[in-house]
Amino acid sequence: TSAGSLLEEELTCSVCHELFTDPVTLKCGHNFCRECVCEHWKKKTSRLCPMCRMDSSTIPLIPNHTLRNAVESLTKCGNKPKEESKYVCSQHREVLKLYCFEDQEAICLVCEKSRKHENHQFLPIEEAAQELKEEIKIALEPLQDTQEKLAELKEKYRINLNDIQDQTDKAEKQIKEDFVKLHRFLHEEEKNRLRTLKKEMKEKEQKIRAMEESIEQELISVSETIRDIQQKMDEEDQILVQERPRVSEYVYYEPEEPEDISVADIDGYMYTDRLQYRVWKKMLKIINPVTVTLDPDTAGPYLILSEDLTSVTAQAEWEDFSAYPERFDTCSCVLGSESFTSGRHSWVVDMGNKADWDLGVARESINRKGTIYLCPENGYWAIALRNEEEYYACTYEWTQIELESIPKKILVSLDYDAGRVSFYNADDMTCIYTFTENFTEELYPYFSPNNYNEGNNFDPLRICP
């Protein structure tokens, strides 16, 4: 019956396509024969549901007694033979019991004896169906593998989407924080420069007003003298003659020539000349500033460090250093004293007129003994100069870099959490090269002035304040 067919369909395992044997239920609610699902998982790397791909590794297989009892009831009622009995030969009205391989059709026992099927190969319907099911199962395996791979790929895309969202949120937050910092800096810088300008204006204004007041007093004095002389001239001759000695003082009076006092104008050019550039240079000091000094315990034997541990110079003679485990024993290398395991950090190095140098970051576990090859695989993320004009990114096979301008100072920028090490020309902030990596260890600033080269590479590498 139709109801019996539906019931049998519900009691059929989707893996072996037979009635359930020892049925079990997975975390997602789907049911399978215990043996079928276990055999399926043996071929896979993870315990996923064969139907919906949900992970079922955290919950053990749950026996489904209800399904088992239903299968037993269906078998006892003989529903399956009744279903098979309706499949009869249209010619002989006999039950279809055989399968003809040549004609690829189900036949009855009468058809088997007919000339049409003479010398053909037959199998009972049950055996032929079992063979077909095995073939279908084999054919399903690559499809199920593809289904599993697609499900895994879909999960990866979902994770990637989440990662992209997280990275976007993090970047957006960082951008806002950085611009708040920059806005605050620019606002303060604007206020300071305007304050300085107004201070100079007030000082010069006060000086001019003082000079103006002095001139006013002098003008009053001269005016009074002129008026006094004019009054004497208006007096009678006898009185004027009697006053001759006093009047003579006016005759020979020579007033001081007014001094042409000048005050320098406001030098607006001093305030506006390359204003944006000068503010930008100053701004660099607030972008995650970090004080980097050199670690003398790591310095190679051909190096001289300055007393303040901010510059390193190559020399021809071997220094007899203590043999610390962290020291480079043959190469002209030195690490910074500061290590980083998170955050963003930057420092500027003055290259001088050197012909050769290396610069970057290195992980804590690098090999420091014998010959060293710079590359990320060995724990170094660095750039290098060779022969005064050949710039390289120290990749596994060094990559030559073409630069439009020769940098005198280089900004090293480390973003540990984002896995980025970038190098910039500190004068114009053009990017020289960027490494990307998933950092898992402490990182240290790395410096190498390279070899002394008979005095041709004597200039130091100097960490700028």
PETA-V414952 format. One record per residue. N is the residue number from 1. RES is the residue in three letters. PHI is phi in whole degrees, 0 to 359 (999 if undefined). PSI is psi in radians with two decimals (* if undefined). OMEGA is omega in whole degrees, 0 to 359 (999 if undefined). Layout:
((N,RES,PHI,PSI,OMEGA) (N,RES,PHI,PSI,OMEGA))
//
This chain:
((1,THR,999,2.90,179) (2,SER,295,-0.70,179) (3,ALA,296,-0.67,179) (4,GLY,295,-0.67,179) (5,SER,296,-0.74,179) (6,LEU,296,-0.71,179) (7,LEU,296,-0.78,179) (8,GLU,298,-0.65,179) (9,GLU,297,-0.70,180) (10,GLU,291,-0.43,182) (11,LEU,261,0.28,182) (12,THR,255,2.32,179) (13,CYS,289,2.33,182) (14,SER,283,-0.14,179) (15,VAL,269,-0.93,183) (16,CYS,264,-0.19,180) (17,HIS,60,0.52,173) (18,GLU,242,2.93,174) (19,LEU,300,2.55,183) (20,PHE,305,2.41,171) (21,THR,238,2.07,185) (22,ASP,51,1.09,184) (23,PRO,294,2.48,177) (24,VAL,229,2.71,180) (25,THR,247,2.34,178) (26,LEU,270,3.05,181) (27,LYS,304,-0.62,184) (28,CYS,281,-0.23,179) (29,GLY,104,-0.12,179) (30,HIS,281,2.64,185) (31,ASN,244,2.53,179) (32,PHE,210,2.83,169) (33,CYS,294,2.46,181) (34,ARG,304,-0.81,182) (35,GLU,295,-0.69,182) (36,CYS,298,-0.85,184) (37,VAL,290,-0.61,178) (38,CYS,293,-0.75,177) (39,GLU,296,-0.65,179) (40,HIS,297,-0.72,183) (41,TRP,288,-0.47,179) (42,LYS,299,-0.50,183) (43,LYS,272,-0.08,186) (44,LYS,246,2.86,178) (45,THR,270,-0.25,180) (46,SER,220,2.73,184) (47,ARG,268,1.43,179) (48,LEU,255,2.63,177) (49,CYS,297,2.25,180) (50,PRO,300,-0.34,182) (51,MET,261,-0.96,186) (52,CYS,255,-0.13,177) (53,ARG,72,0.24,178) (54,MET,290,2.50,180) (55,ASP,291,2.19,181) (56,SER,240,0.41,185) (57,SER,281,-0.32,186) (58,THR,270,-0.26,182) (59,ILE,238,2.28,180) (60,PRO,293,2.85,178) (61,LEU,294,2.32,183) (62,ILE,254,2.05,178) (63,PRO,300,2.39,180) (64,ASN,251,1.62,183) (65,HIS,292,-0.54,180) (66,THR,296,-0.80,179) (67,LEU,295,-0.72,181) (68,ARG,299,-0.76,179) (69,ASN,295,-0.65,180) (70,ALA,294,-0.69,179) (71,VAL,296,-0.76,180) (72,GLU,297,-0.70,180) (73,SER,295,-0.73,180) (74,LEU,296,-0.71,181) (75,THR,294,-0.75,181) (76,LYS,295,-0.62,181) (77,CYS,287,-0.20,177) (78,GLY,69,0.56,180) (79,ASN,296,-0.59,184) (80,LYS,294,-0.82,177) (81,PRO,302,-0.63,180) (82,LYS,296,-0.66,179) (83,GLU,294,-0.68,182) (84,GLU,290,-0.56,186) (85,SER,294,-0.32,180) (86,LYS,281,-0.21,179) (87,TYR,272,1.73,184) (88,VAL,238,2.76,179) (89,CYS,291,2.25,182) (90,SER,291,-0.35,183) (91,GLN,267,-0.76,186) (92,HIS,251,-0.08,180) (93,ARG,60,0.46,177) (94,GLU,259,2.71,179) (95,VAL,296,2.40,178) (96,LEU,283,1.95,185) (97,LYS,241,-0.23,183) (98,LEU,236,2.78,176) (99,TYR,236,2.18,180) (100,CYS,267,2.10,183) (101,PHE,288,-0.65,182) (102,GLU,295,-0.82,181) (103,ASP,269,-0.12,178) (104,GLN,52,0.95,178) (105,GLU,210,2.72,177) (106,ALA,278,2.40,182) (107,ILE,225,2.92,177) (108,CYS,263,3.12,182) (109,LEU,291,-0.48,178) (110,VAL,290,-0.75,179) (111,CYS,300,-0.57,182) (112,GLU,301,-0.62,184) (113,LYS,274,-0.13,184) (114,SER,284,2.79,180) (115,ARG,295,-0.50,182) (116,LYS,301,-0.58,183) (117,HIS,249,0.37,181) (118,GLU,297,2.34,179) (119,ASN,63,0.30,175) (120,HIS,276,2.83,179) (121,GLN,260,2.33,183) (122,PHE,233,2.78,170) (123,LEU,217,2.59,174) (124,PRO,304,2.58,182) (125,ILE,308,-0.77,183) (126,GLU,298,-0.77,181) (127,GLU,291,-0.72,179) (128,ALA,297,-0.70,179) (129,ALA,295,-0.66,180) (130,GLN,294,-0.73,177) (131,GLU,299,-0.74,180) (132,LEU,296,-0.70,178) (133,LYS,297,-0.68,178) (134,GLU,296,-0.73,178) (135,GLU,297,-0.72,180) (136,ILE,295,-0.71,179) (137,LYS,299,-0.73,178) (138,ILE,296,-0.72,180) (139,ALA,292,-0.52,181) (140,LEU,287,-0.48,186) (141,GLU,303,-0.88,178) (142,PRO,297,-0.59,177) (143,LEU,293,-0.71,178) (144,GLN,293,-0.65,175) (145,ASP,299,-0.77,178) (146,THR,297,-0.73,178) (147,GLN,300,-0.75,180) (148,GLU,295,-0.74,179) (149,LYS,296,-0.70,178) (150,LEU,295,-0.69,178) (151,ALA,295,-0.73,178) (152,GLU,296,-0.72,179) (153,LEU,295,-0.71,178) (154,LYS,299,-0.71,179) (155,GLU,295,-0.68,178) (156,LYS,297,-0.73,178) (157,TYR,297,-0.68,179) (158,ARG,297,-0.76,178) (159,ILE,296,-0.71,179) (160,ASN,298,-0.72,178) (161,LEU,298,-0.73,178) (162,ASN,296,-0.73,179) (163,ASP,297,-0.75,180) (164,ILE,298,-0.74,179) (165,GLN,296,-0.77,179) (166,ASP,298,-0.78,180) (167,GLN,296,-0.68,178) (168,THR,296,-0.79,179) (169,ASP,299,-0.75,180) (170,LYS,295,-0.78,180) (171,ALA,295,-0.72,179) (172,GLU,298,-0.75,178) (173,LYS,297,-0.76,181) (174,GLN,295,-0.71,179) (175,ILE,300,-0.82,181) (176,LYS,297,-0.76,180) (177,GLU,297,-0.74,181) (178,ASP,294,-0.72,181) (179,PHE,288,-0.55,172) (180,VAL,300,-0.76,179) (181,LYS,296,-0.75,180) (182,LEU,292,-0.74,178) (183,HIS,299,-0.75,179) (184,ARG,298,-0.77,180) (185,PHE,297,-0.82,182) (186,LEU,296,-0.68,179) (187,HIS,296,-0.79,179) (188,GLU,295,-0.71,180) (189,GLU,297,-0.72,178) (190,GLU,298,-0.81,180) (191,LYS,298,-0.73,181) (192,ASN,296,-0.76,182) (193,ARG,291,-0.70,176) (194,LEU,293,-0.63,178) (195,ARG,296,-0.74,178) (196,THR,296,-0.73,179) (197,LEU,298,-0.80,181) (198,LYS,292,-0.59,177) (199,LYS,297,-0.80,178) (200,GLU,297,-0.70,179) (201,MET,299,-0.77,181) (202,LYS,294,-0.72,180) (203,GLU,298,-0.80,180) (204,LYS,289,-0.58,177) (205,GLU,295,-0.76,178) (206,GLN,296,-0.70,180) (207,LYS,295,-0.75,180) (208,ILE,294,-0.70,180) (209,ARG,294,-0.66,177) (210,ALA,296,-0.74,178) (211,MET,295,-0.69,180) (212,GLU,297,-0.70,179) (213,GLU,294,-0.72,178) (214,SER,298,-0.75,179) (215,ILE,295,-0.64,179) (216,GLU,297,-0.72,178) (217,GLN,295,-0.72,178) (218,GLU,295,-0.68,180) (219,LEU,296,-0.71,178) (220,ILE,298,-0.76,181) (221,SER,297,-0.77,180) (222,VAL,295,-0.71,180) (223,SER,297,-0.73,179) (224,GLU,297,-0.69,179) (225,THR,296,-0.77,179) (226,ILE,300,-0.77,181) (227,ARG,296,-0.66,179) (228,ASP,295,-0.73,180) (229,ILE,295,-0.74,181) (230,GLN,296,-0.63,178) (231,GLN,294,-0.71,178) (232,LYS,298,-0.68,180) (233,MET,294,-0.44,181) (234,ASP,275,-0.15,181) (235,GLU,284,2.87,180) (236,GLU,295,2.72,187) (237,ASP,299,-0.76,182) (238,GLN,300,-0.75,179) (239,ILE,292,-0.70,181) (240,LEU,298,-0.72,180) (241,VAL,294,-0.72,179) (242,GLN,297,-0.51,181) (243,GLU,269,0.22,186) (244,ARG,309,-0.87,182) (245,PRO,305,-0.71,181) (246,ARG,287,-0.68,179) (247,VAL,295,-0.57,180) (248,SER,301,-0.53,178) (249,GLU,300,-0.66,179) (250,TYR,289,-0.59,182) (251,VAL,297,-0.73,183) (252,TYR,265,0.14,179) (253,TYR,287,2.20,178) (254,GLU,241,1.79,180) (255,PRO,295,2.59,178) (256,GLU,295,2.37,179) (257,GLU,292,2.28,180) (258,PRO,301,2.25,180) (259,GLU,283,2.27,179) (260,ASP,280,1.53,185) (261,ILE,279,2.27,179) (262,SER,235,2.50,176) (263,VAL,240,2.30,183) (264,ALA,302,2.41,177) (265,ASP,294,2.90,173) (266,ILE,294,2.18,180) (267,ASP,274,1.46,181) (268,GLY,300,-0.56,181) (269,TYR,298,-0.58,179) (270,MET,298,-0.56,182) (271,TYR,273,-0.51,187) (272,THR,254,-0.23,182) (273,ASP,298,2.10,179) (274,ARG,50,0.66,185) (275,LEU,303,-0.84,183) (276,GLN,297,-0.69,181) (277,TYR,293,-0.78,182) (278,ARG,294,-0.67,177) (279,VAL,293,-0.70,178) (280,TRP,299,-0.75,179) (281,LYS,299,-0.72,179) (282,LYS,291,-0.59,181) (283,MET,296,-0.54,181) (284,LEU,303,-0.52,184) (285,LYS,286,-0.29,180) (286,ILE,261,-0.09,182) (287,ILE,274,1.61,180) (288,ASN,46,0.98,181) (289,PRO,294,2.52,178) (290,VAL,218,2.37,179) (291,THR,271,1.99,181) (292,VAL,251,2.26,173) (293,THR,233,2.84,183) (294,LEU,272,2.55,179) (295,ASP,263,1.84,183) (296,PRO,297,-0.40,181) (297,ASP,287,-0.18,179) (298,THR,254,-0.13,188) (299,ALA,293,2.36,176) (300,GLY,292,2.91,189) (301,PRO,287,-0.24,182) (302,TYR,257,0.45,184) (303,LEU,241,2.61,172) (304,ILE,240,2.19,178) (305,LEU,258,2.51,177) (306,SER,290,2.82,182) (307,GLU,299,-0.61,180) (308,ASP,274,0.08,175) (309,LEU,59,0.65,178) (310,THR,242,-0.03,177) (311,SER,218,2.65,181) (312,VAL,224,2.37,184) (313,THR,232,2.45,176) (314,ALA,279,2.58,177) (315,GLN,222,2.91,184) (316,ALA,275,-0.47,186) (317,GLU,264,2.64,181) (318,TRP,279,2.21,174) (319,GLU,272,2.36,181) (320,ASP,273,1.40,180) (321,PHE,275,2.78,171) (322,SER,294,2.49,185) (323,ALA,275,1.25,176) (324,TYR,287,2.59,179) (325,PRO,299,-0.55,183) (326,GLU,277,-0.02,184) (327,ARG,277,2.47,169) (328,PHE,287,2.13,190) (329,ASP,271,-0.34,179) (330,THR,229,-0.57,185) (331,CYS,277,2.65,180) (332,SER,276,1.23,184) (333,CYS,230,2.73,175) (334,VAL,207,2.55,178) (335,LEU,256,2.82,173) (336,GLY,283,2.78,180) (337,SER,283,-0.45,185) (338,GLU,271,2.46,175) (339,SER,242,2.76,184) (340,PHE,227,2.35,176) (341,THR,233,0.04,178) (342,SER,190,2.96,173) (343,GLY,82,-3.06,180) (344,ARG,243,2.38,185) (345,HIS,216,2.63,178) (346,SER,209,2.66,176) (347,TRP,208,2.70,183) (348,VAL,247,2.40,180) (349,VAL,238,2.26,176) (350,ASP,272,2.09,184) (351,MET,272,-0.24,183) (352,GLY,62,-2.44,179) (353,ASN,248,0.60,183) (354,LYS,291,2.64,178) (355,ALA,266,-0.42,182) (356,ASP,216,2.44,174) (357,TRP,192,2.84,172) (358,ASP,230,2.60,184) (359,LEU,204,2.40,177) (360,GLY,167,-2.50,176) (361,VAL,228,2.75,180) (362,ALA,219,2.57,178) (363,ARG,280,2.82,187) (364,GLU,296,-0.55,188) (365,SER,270,0.26,182) (366,ILE,298,2.68,172) (367,ASN,284,2.24,183) (368,ARG,246,0.16,184) (369,LYS,245,2.44,178) (370,GLY,74,-2.78,182) (371,THR,288,2.44,183) (372,ILE,238,2.34,175) (373,TYR,247,2.11,183) (374,LEU,281,2.10,173) (375,CYS,190,2.75,180) (376,PRO,301,-0.58,180) (377,GLU,298,-0.49,179) (378,ASN,263,0.09,175) (379,GLY,95,0.30,179) (380,TYR,238,2.33,172) (381,TRP,238,1.71,193) (382,ALA,216,2.83,168) (383,ILE,240,2.83,186) (384,ALA,215,2.67,172) (385,LEU,243,2.38,176) (386,ARG,226,2.46,175) (387,ASN,57,0.62,174) (388,GLU,70,-0.32,187) (389,GLU,218,-0.06,182) (390,GLU,258,1.91,180) (391,TYR,261,2.41,183) (392,TYR,226,2.52,164) (393,ALA,268,2.21,187) (394,CYS,277,1.18,173) (395,THR,279,-3.08,183) (396,TYR,304,-0.83,167) (397,GLU,250,1.96,191) (398,TRP,312,2.37,181) (399,THR,256,2.11,180) (400,GLN,286,2.45,182) (401,ILE,247,2.28,176) (402,GLU,264,2.13,182) (403,LEU,246,2.45,178) (404,GLU,284,-0.58,179) (405,SER,226,2.60,182) (406,ILE,276,2.08,181) (407,PRO,282,2.36,172) (408,LYS,266,-0.50,176) (409,LYS,229,2.50,182) (410,ILE,235,2.29,175) (411,LEU,267,2.13,175) (412,VAL,262,2.15,183) (413,SER,240,2.09,180) (414,LEU,247,2.14,171) (415,ASP,246,1.63,188) (416,TYR,298,-0.83,185) (417,ASP,293,-0.62,179) (418,ALA,276,-0.16,179) (419,GLY,70,0.78,183) (420,ARG,228,2.37,169) (421,VAL,236,2.06,183) (422,SER,239,2.60,178) (423,PHE,238,2.32,183) (424,TYR,231,2.60,166) (425,ASN,290,1.99,187) (426,ALA,292,-0.29,181) (427,ASP,279,-0.65,181) (428,ASP,234,0.04,177) (429,MET,60,0.50,171) (430,THR,282,2.43,182) (431,CYS,283,2.26,179) (432,ILE,271,-0.83,180) (433,TYR,192,2.64,177) (434,THR,227,2.27,172) (435,PHE,260,2.55,172) (436,THR,238,2.42,185) (437,GLU,199,2.72,173) (438,ASN,263,1.68,185) (439,PHE,284,2.42,180) (440,THR,230,-0.14,183) (441,GLU,239,2.98,172) (442,GLU,297,2.46,177) (443,LEU,244,2.49,180) (444,TYR,237,2.53,170) (445,PRO,301,2.46,184) (446,TYR,236,2.35,181) (447,PHE,223,2.47,172) (448,SER,212,1.99,175) (449,PRO,284,-0.02,181) (450,ASN,67,-2.82,188) (451,ASN,278,2.75,180) (452,TYR,297,-0.63,175) (453,ASN,53,0.90,176) (454,GLU,54,0.63,177) (455,GLY,86,-0.04,181) (456,ASN,276,-0.08,180) (457,ASN,224,0.78,189) (458,PHE,275,-0.40,183) (459,ASP,304,2.54,180) (460,PRO,276,2.79,162) (461,LEU,270,2.20,187) (462,ARG,236,2.21,176) (463,ILE,282,2.15,183) (464,CYS,282,2.55,179) (465,PRO,290,*,999))
//
